[in-house]
Structure formats: structure tokens, C-alpha cells
Amino acid sequence: MNNENLVIYIIVVLCLGAVLIMSKDKLPPRLKRGMALTAVVLIAFAFIFIIYSLLA
């Protein structure tokens, strides 16, 4: 696995999570659940990729 791509992905996902947390009051209710689920899934994948890169 290319470590540069992994680092960029992790930074982008964590920034997405931070932006979502900071703007949670401004989002319409219909988008809150979908954006939160998407962010949780992407952050979970980021942590799985971190563990995988440490073990590989």
C-alpha cells in the first residue's frame, strides 16, 4: 500500500470529521444523518488502514 496516499486519505477524513462536528448546527436535518454516517464509515476505514499499515 502506498503510504503517501494513506496519509493524505487520513488527513482528509479527519478534516471532514472536524468540519462536520463544527458545522453540525448549520446543516439541515435531512443531511445530518447521512453526513454523520458517511464520516463515521470513512473514519473507521482510516483507522483500519492505519492498523493494516502498521502490521504489514
VENRAWO-V804367 format. One record per residue. RES is the residue in three letters. PHI is phi in degrees with one decimal (NA if undefined). D_LAST is the distance of its C-alpha to the last C-alpha in Angstrom with 1 decimal. Layout:
res:phi:d_last
RES:PHI:D_LAST
RES:PHI:D_LAST
This chain:
res:phi:d_last
MET:NA:8.9
ASN:-76.7:11.7
ASN:-70.5:11.4
GLU:-64.7:15.2
ASN:-64.4:15.6
LEU:-64.9:13.3
VAL:-64.9:15.4
ILE:-63.7:18.6
TYR:-60.7:17.9
ILE:-63.7:17.3
ILE:-63.5:20.5
VAL:-65.6:22.5
VAL:-67.0:21.7
LEU:-67.6:22.5
CYS:-66.0:25.7
LEU:-59.3:26.6
GLY:-62.0:26.4
ALA:-67.0:28.6
VAL:-63.6:31.1
LEU:-64.3:31.4
ILE:-67.3:32.1
MET:-71.6:34.6
SER:-109.8:36.4
LYS:-67.0:36.5
ASP:-80.8:40.3
LYS:-90.1:41.0
LEU:-78.2:39.3
PRO:-67.1:41.5
PRO:-57.7:41.0
ARG:-68.5:40.0
LEU:-87.8:37.0
LYS:-58.6:35.8
ARG:-65.9:34.3
GLY:-64.9:32.6
MET:-66.0:31.1
ALA:-64.9:30.0
LEU:-63.4:28.2
THR:-61.8:26.6
ALA:-64.1:25.4
VAL:-63.9:24.1
VAL:-64.6:22.1
LEU:-66.2:20.6
ILE:-67.5:19.8
ALA:-62.4:18.2
PHE:-62.0:16.0
ALA:-61.9:15.2
PHE:-68.1:14.1
ILE:-63.8:12.0
PHE:-65.4:10.2
ILE:-62.8:10.0
ILE:-61.9:8.6
TYR:-61.5:6.0
SER:-69.4:5.2
LEU:-72.9:5.7
LEU:-85.4:3.8
ALA:-86.6:0.0
